[in-house]
């Protein structure tokens, strides 16, 4: 159940940029402890959100919506 809900929460996390802190795993409050223990694997949700965001950005680069410019480094040959 916790793994499944992590994948459901991942798109929302990817869009908003929110990530669960260690406080959720440590159970700083009763609510955070309940959510981590019974409802949601916060670590997997964070990782899934980062993966979604990276894959979406790669797709935008592939179709040409985002341009990536390569910077070339030129070495100066002394005495040439």
Secondary structure as GFF3:
##gff-version 3
##sequence-region A 1 80
A	DSSP	alpha_helix	2	16	.	.	.	ID=ss1
A	DSSP	alpha_helix	22	26	.	.	.	ID=ss2
A	DSSP	alpha_helix	30	34	.	.	.	ID=ss3
A	DSSP	pi_helix	35	39	.	.	.	ID=ss4
A	DSSP	alpha_helix	42	63	.	.	.	ID=ss5
###
